[in-house]
Amino acid sequence: MDTKIRFFQDAKQSFFLFGPRGTGKFTWVKQHLGNALIIDLLAPEVYRPYSAKPERLREVAEAQTSGNCIVIDEIQKLPQLLDVVHQLMEQRAGWRFVLTGSSARKLKRSGVDLLAGRAVVKTMHPFMAAELGDEFSLEGALALGMVPLVLDAVSPKEAIDAYIALYLREEVQMEGLVRNMGNFSRFLESVSFSHGAVLNISDVARDCQVERKTVEGYVSVLEDLLLAFRIPVFTKRAKRHLSSHPKFYYFDAGVFRSVRPAGPLDAPQEIDGAALEGLVAQHLRAWNSYRGDAYKLYFWRTKSGNEVDFVVYGQDTFFAIEVKNTAKIHSKMLNGLLAFREDYPEAQTCLLYRGKERIKIKNILCLPCKEFLMNLVPQNPIRL
């Protein structure tokens, strides 16, 4: 695949650049910070001397010319370097640091707060449809996802199947994040049934035959490794009894499909529907992130069963979005949006589906999902 122009923008100051493995952090660094000094902690010959002597970073930094940028790739492998970075930032304003990482777990324990105010936090996401342009395929994205490492592989199917195994080996097992890898592997499959659905920790714990607290820890591990995220319930000015549990998503539709068990009793439409909803979720999340996290992403679900998949809420934005894995729209599919609009007439409402025409039913715009995703560009607000 040719190199794509990413929507991610340089912070123009020292910053943390987080993102799951394979989302293109290092590629972006080489493209945009080509003159920087790059310290790649994934290289054993680089890791060893810094691990033995973290203050080596000071010696290397002091040899750089004023205003030079220093990139430390996969900073979570040596969190103790943050103390040295913090000292260097205080001593000389001319140094700029870019600290990339695919896991926030160790850094949370080891001092990201030390750099608060001196280094902002930014995130690299999988490809967005508009970044791929004419190469974007909705069917391909649902099958293989949007992770650059996967799409650039000789065999994308083999790459996506190996993706979770790579994380298990390099991030979870090697760093001892969980005690029982067998239980964690079962959890990865079990929680995949919650992708695009309300996450019930107790149900997942029963399915995995482990304690509830253990599953809570496993979910936190996935979030810290940037492999999953949760979306809370929209409760502002609530007029109805609402669900209290968040919805769960793997960070990429292809990753979800690779861990979701499928057998004779699993309807393909059900898996496709969850993958489609997750694809929209990851796009909305990336769009918001690249706009500076100006908005909040929610879902809405009443105790009576009315639901809206996504609510995008901010100072100048209020959208309710429903996603349906169907080429034909029936009026009952609009019930959730109609109930939401009754409570929140200020919101703009739309339904995304697999059809090819823009239609309006009961004053609700129904859009082809591919069209919506292709038009979702961080430089612009949501446009229908």
C-alpha positions as CSV (number, residue, x, y, z in Angstrom):
1,M,0.0,0.0,0.0
2,D,1.3,3.5,-0.9
3,T,2.0,5.8,2.0
4,K,-1.2,7.6,3.0
5,I,-1.5,11.2,4.4
6,R,-2.8,10.8,7.9
7,F,-5.2,13.3,9.6
8,F,-3.0,13.2,12.7
9,Q,-1.4,16.6,13.3
10,D,1.9,17.5,15.0
11,A,1.4,19.1,18.5
12,K,4.3,21.5,17.8
13,Q,5.5,20.9,21.3
14,S,6.6,17.9,23.4
15,F,3.9,15.3,23.4
16,F,3.0,11.6,24.2
17,L,1.8,9.8,21.1
18,F,-0.2,6.7,22.1
19,G,-1.8,4.2,19.8
20,P,-2.2,0.4,19.4
21,R,0.6,-1.4,17.6
22,G,0.5,-1.1,13.9
23,T,-1.5,2.1,13.7
24,G,1.4,4.0,12.1
25,K,3.0,6.0,14.9
26,F,6.6,5.2,14.0
27,T,5.8,5.7,10.3
28,W,4.4,9.2,11.0
29,V,7.4,10.1,13.1
30,K,9.8,9.1,10.3
31,Q,7.7,11.1,7.8
32,H,7.3,14.3,9.8
33,L,10.2,14.3,12.2
34,G,12.9,13.0,9.9
35,N,15.6,15.1,11.4
36,A,14.8,14.0,15.0
37,L,17.0,11.8,17.0
38,I,15.1,8.5,17.3
39,I,15.6,6.2,20.3
40,D,13.9,2.9,19.4
41,L,13.4,0.9,22.6
42,L,12.2,-2.1,20.6
43,A,15.7,-2.6,19.3
44,P,17.6,-4.8,21.9
45,E,20.9,-3.1,21.3
46,V,19.2,0.3,22.1
47,Y,17.1,-1.0,25.0
48,R,20.0,-2.6,26.9
49,P,22.2,0.5,27.6
50,Y,19.2,2.7,28.5
51,S,17.8,0.0,30.8
52,A,21.1,-0.3,32.6
53,K,21.7,3.5,32.7
54,P,18.7,5.7,32.2
55,E,20.8,8.8,32.7
56,R,22.4,8.0,29.4
57,L,19.5,9.9,27.9
58,R,20.9,13.1,29.4
59,E,24.3,12.5,27.9
60,V,22.8,11.9,24.5
61,A,20.5,14.9,24.7
62,E,23.3,17.3,25.7
63,A,25.1,16.4,22.5
64,Q,22.2,17.5,20.4
65,T,21.9,21.0,19.0
66,S,19.4,23.4,20.5
67,G,15.9,23.0,19.2
68,N,16.4,19.4,18.1
69,C,13.6,16.9,18.6
70,I,14.2,13.6,20.5
71,V,11.8,10.7,19.8
72,I,11.7,7.8,22.3
73,D,9.7,5.0,20.7
74,E,7.7,2.7,22.9
75,I,8.5,4.6,26.1
76,Q,6.4,2.2,28.2
77,K,9.2,-0.3,28.0
78,L,11.4,2.0,30.2
79,P,9.1,4.3,32.2
80,Q,12.1,5.4,34.3
81,L,13.3,7.4,31.4
82,L,10.4,9.8,32.2
83,D,12.3,11.1,35.2
84,V,15.2,12.1,33.0
85,V,12.9,13.6,30.4
86,H,11.2,15.7,33.1
87,Q,14.5,17.0,34.3
88,L,15.7,17.9,30.8
89,M,12.5,19.7,30.1
90,E,12.9,21.8,33.2
91,Q,16.5,22.6,32.5
92,R,16.4,23.6,28.8
93,A,13.4,24.8,26.9
94,G,15.1,24.1,23.6
95,W,14.7,20.3,23.8
96,R,11.5,18.8,22.4
97,F,10.5,15.3,23.2
98,V,8.0,13.0,21.4
99,L,7.3,9.9,23.4
100,T,5.4,7.1,21.6
101,G,3.8,4.2,23.3
102,S,1.4,1.3,22.6
103,S,0.5,0.8,26.3
104,A,-0.4,3.4,29.0
105,R,-0.5,0.9,31.8
106,K,3.1,1.2,33.1
107,L,3.2,4.9,32.5
108,K,0.1,5.4,34.6
109,R,2.0,3.9,37.5
110,S,5.3,5.5,36.7
111,G,4.9,9.2,36.2
112,V,3.0,10.5,33.2
113,D,1.7,13.1,35.7
114,L,5.3,14.3,36.2
115,L,5.1,15.8,32.7
116,A,1.6,17.3,33.0
117,G,1.5,20.7,31.4
118,R,4.9,20.1,29.6
119,A,3.8,17.3,27.3
120,V,0.3,16.9,25.8
121,V,-1.2,13.5,25.1
122,K,-2.3,12.6,21.6
123,T,-3.5,9.4,20.0
124,M,-3.0,7.7,16.7
125,H,-6.0,5.6,15.5
126,P,-6.5,3.1,12.7
127,F,-7.1,4.5,9.2
128,M,-10.2,6.5,8.6
129,A,-12.1,5.9,5.4
130,A,-11.3,9.4,4.1
131,E,-7.6,8.7,4.6
132,L,-7.8,5.7,2.2
133,G,-10.0,7.6,-0.3
134,D,-10.9,5.4,-3.3
135,E,-9.1,2.5,-1.8
136,F,-11.6,2.3,1.1
137,S,-14.0,-0.7,0.9
138,L,-16.7,-1.0,3.4
139,E,-16.8,-4.8,3.0
140,G,-13.0,-5.0,3.3
141,A,-13.0,-2.8,6.4
142,L,-15.6,-5.1,8.1
143,A,-13.6,-8.2,7.3
144,L,-10.0,-7.0,8.0
145,G,-10.4,-3.7,9.8
146,M,-8.4,-0.5,9.3
147,V,-5.1,-1.1,11.1
148,P,-2.3,0.1,8.7
149,L,0.0,-2.8,9.7
150,V,-2.7,-5.3,8.6
151,L,-3.7,-3.6,5.4
152,D,-0.1,-3.2,4.3
153,A,0.7,-6.9,4.9
154,V,1.2,-9.3,2.1
155,S,-1.5,-11.5,3.6
156,P,-3.9,-9.2,5.5
157,K,-6.0,-12.1,6.7
158,E,-3.0,-13.8,8.3
159,A,-1.9,-10.5,9.7
160,I,-5.2,-9.8,11.5
161,D,-5.4,-13.3,12.8
162,A,-1.9,-12.9,14.3
163,Y,-2.5,-9.4,15.7
164,I,-4.0,-10.4,19.1
165,A,-1.5,-13.2,19.5
166,L,1.3,-10.6,19.0
167,Y,-0.2,-8.5,21.8
168,L,-0.6,-11.4,24.1
169,R,3.0,-12.4,23.7
170,E,4.7,-9.0,23.7
171,E,2.5,-6.9,25.9
172,V,0.6,-9.1,28.2
173,Q,2.7,-12.2,28.8
174,M,6.2,-10.6,28.7
175,E,5.2,-7.8,31.1
176,G,3.2,-10.1,33.4
177,L,0.0,-8.1,33.2
178,V,-2.1,-11.1,34.0
179,R,-1.4,-14.2,36.0
180,N,-3.3,-16.8,34.0
181,M,-2.9,-16.5,30.3
182,G,-5.5,-19.3,29.7
183,N,-8.2,-17.4,31.6
184,F,-7.3,-14.2,29.8
185,S,-7.4,-15.9,26.3
186,R,-10.9,-17.2,27.2
187,F,-11.9,-13.7,28.3
188,L,-10.8,-12.2,25.0
189,E,-13.3,-14.5,23.2
190,S,-16.1,-14.1,25.7
191,V,-16.0,-10.3,25.8
192,S,-16.1,-10.2,22.0
193,F,-19.8,-11.1,22.4
194,S,-20.2,-7.7,24.1
195,H,-18.7,-5.8,21.2
196,G,-21.3,-3.2,20.3
197,A,-23.4,-4.2,23.3
198,V,-23.9,-3.2,26.9
199,L,-21.1,-4.7,28.9
200,N,-22.2,-6.9,31.8
201,I,-19.1,-7.8,33.8
202,S,-21.0,-10.5,35.8
203,D,-22.1,-12.3,32.7
204,V,-18.6,-12.4,31.2
205,A,-17.2,-13.6,34.5
206,R,-19.7,-16.5,34.6
207,D,-18.9,-17.4,31.0
208,C,-15.1,-17.4,31.8
209,Q,-15.6,-19.1,35.2
210,V,-13.5,-16.5,37.0
211,E,-14.3,-13.9,39.6
212,R,-16.0,-10.6,38.6
213,K,-13.1,-8.6,40.0
214,T,-10.7,-10.6,37.7
215,V,-12.8,-9.7,34.6
216,E,-12.8,-6.0,35.7
217,G,-9.0,-6.2,35.8
218,Y,-8.9,-7.8,32.3
219,V,-11.1,-5.1,30.8
220,S,-8.7,-2.5,32.3
221,V,-5.8,-4.3,30.7
222,L,-7.5,-4.1,27.3
223,E,-8.1,-0.4,27.7
224,D,-4.6,0.3,29.0
225,L,-3.2,-1.6,26.0
226,L,-5.5,0.6,23.8
227,L,-7.2,-2.6,22.4
228,A,-10.7,-1.7,23.6
229,F,-12.8,1.2,24.9
230,R,-16.1,1.8,26.6
231,I,-18.8,4.3,25.8
232,P,-21.0,5.6,28.7
233,V,-24.7,6.3,28.7
234,F,-26.0,9.7,27.8
235,T,-27.9,11.0,30.8
236,K,-28.1,14.7,30.4
237,R,-31.6,16.0,31.2
238,A,-32.8,12.4,31.4
239,K,-36.5,12.0,31.3
240,R,-36.6,8.2,31.3
241,H,-35.1,5.3,33.3
242,L,-31.8,4.6,31.5
243,S,-29.3,1.7,31.4
244,S,-26.4,2.1,33.8
245,H,-23.8,-0.1,32.1
246,P,-21.5,1.2,29.3
247,K,-21.1,-0.3,25.9
248,F,-17.9,-2.1,25.0
249,Y,-15.9,-2.1,21.7
250,Y,-12.7,-3.5,20.5
251,F,-10.7,-0.7,18.9
252,D,-10.9,-2.1,15.4
253,A,-13.6,-4.0,13.5
254,G,-11.1,-6.5,12.1
255,V,-9.6,-7.2,15.5
256,F,-13.1,-7.8,16.8
257,R,-13.8,-10.3,14.0
258,S,-10.5,-12.1,14.6
259,V,-11.3,-12.9,18.2
260,R,-15.1,-13.4,17.9
261,P,-15.8,-17.2,17.8
262,A,-18.1,-18.2,14.9
263,G,-19.9,-21.5,14.5
264,P,-23.1,-23.0,13.1
265,L,-25.2,-21.3,15.8
266,D,-23.8,-17.8,15.1
267,A,-25.7,-15.8,12.5
268,P,-23.3,-14.0,10.1
269,Q,-25.7,-11.0,10.1
270,E,-25.2,-10.6,13.9
271,I,-21.4,-10.6,13.6
272,D,-21.6,-8.2,10.6
273,G,-23.9,-5.9,12.5
274,A,-21.5,-5.7,15.5
275,A,-18.6,-5.1,13.2
276,L,-20.4,-2.3,11.3
277,E,-21.4,-0.6,14.6
278,G,-17.8,-0.9,15.8
279,L,-16.4,0.5,12.5
280,V,-18.6,3.6,13.0
281,A,-17.5,3.8,16.6
282,Q,-13.8,3.8,15.8
283,H,-14.3,6.4,13.1
284,L,-16.2,8.8,15.5
285,R,-13.6,8.2,18.1
286,A,-10.7,9.0,15.7
287,W,-12.6,12.1,14.3
288,N,-13.1,13.5,17.8
289,S,-9.5,12.7,18.8
290,Y,-8.0,14.5,15.8
291,R,-10.3,17.5,16.5
292,G,-8.7,17.7,20.0
293,D,-11.4,15.7,21.9
294,A,-13.8,18.6,21.7
295,Y,-16.8,16.4,22.1
296,K,-18.0,13.4,24.1
297,L,-19.2,10.1,22.6
298,Y,-22.2,8.4,24.3
299,F,-25.0,5.9,23.6
300,W,-28.6,6.1,24.8
301,R,-30.6,3.1,26.1
302,T,-33.8,3.2,28.1
303,K,-35.0,0.5,30.5
304,S,-37.9,-0.1,28.1
305,G,-35.5,-1.0,25.3
306,N,-35.3,2.1,23.1
307,E,-31.7,2.7,22.0
308,V,-29.6,5.0,20.0
309,D,-26.1,3.6,19.1
310,F,-24.2,6.9,19.3
311,V,-24.7,10.4,20.7
312,V,-22.1,13.0,19.8
313,Y,-22.4,15.9,22.2
314,G,-20.4,19.1,22.5
315,Q,-20.7,22.9,22.6
316,D,-21.8,23.2,19.0
317,T,-22.7,19.6,18.2
318,F,-25.5,17.3,19.2
319,F,-26.1,14.3,17.0
320,A,-27.9,11.0,17.5
321,I,-26.8,8.2,15.2
322,E,-28.3,4.8,14.7
323,V,-26.5,2.1,12.7
324,K,-28.3,-0.8,11.0
325,N,-26.7,-3.6,9.1
326,T,-29.4,-3.7,6.4
327,A,-30.0,-2.5,2.9
328,K,-33.6,-1.8,3.5
329,I,-35.1,0.5,6.2
330,H,-38.3,-0.3,8.0
331,S,-40.1,2.3,10.1
332,K,-39.7,0.4,13.3
333,M,-35.9,0.7,13.0
334,L,-36.4,4.4,13.7
335,N,-38.1,3.9,17.1
336,G,-35.0,4.6,19.1
337,L,-34.2,7.8,17.2
338,L,-37.9,9.0,17.4
339,A,-37.9,8.4,21.2
340,F,-34.6,10.3,21.5
341,R,-35.9,13.2,19.4
342,E,-39.0,13.4,21.6
343,D,-36.8,13.9,24.6
344,Y,-34.1,16.0,22.8
345,P,-35.7,18.0,20.0
346,E,-32.4,20.0,19.7
347,A,-30.5,16.9,18.4
348,Q,-29.9,16.1,14.8
349,T,-30.8,12.5,14.0
350,C,-29.7,10.1,11.3
351,L,-29.6,6.4,10.6
352,L,-26.7,4.7,8.8
353,Y,-27.4,1.6,6.7
354,R,-25.9,-0.6,4.0
355,G,-28.1,0.8,1.2
356,K,-26.9,3.2,-1.5
357,E,-29.6,6.0,-1.4
358,R,-30.1,8.9,0.9
359,I,-33.7,8.8,2.0
360,K,-35.8,10.5,4.7
361,I,-38.4,8.7,6.8
362,K,-40.4,10.5,9.5
363,N,-38.1,13.4,9.1
364,I,-35.1,11.3,9.9
365,L,-32.3,11.2,7.3
366,C,-31.1,7.7,6.4
367,L,-27.6,7.7,4.9
368,P,-25.4,5.0,3.3
369,C,-22.9,4.1,5.9
370,K,-20.0,4.3,3.4
371,E,-21.0,7.9,2.4
372,F,-21.1,9.0,6.1
373,L,-17.6,7.5,6.8
374,M,-16.0,8.9,3.7
375,N,-17.3,12.4,4.6
376,L,-16.1,12.2,8.2
377,V,-13.0,14.4,8.1
378,P,-11.5,15.9,11.3
379,Q,-11.0,19.3,9.7
380,N,-14.8,19.5,9.3
381,P,-17.8,19.2,11.7
382,I,-20.2,16.3,11.1
383,R,-22.1,16.9,7.9
384,L,-25.2,15.1,6.8
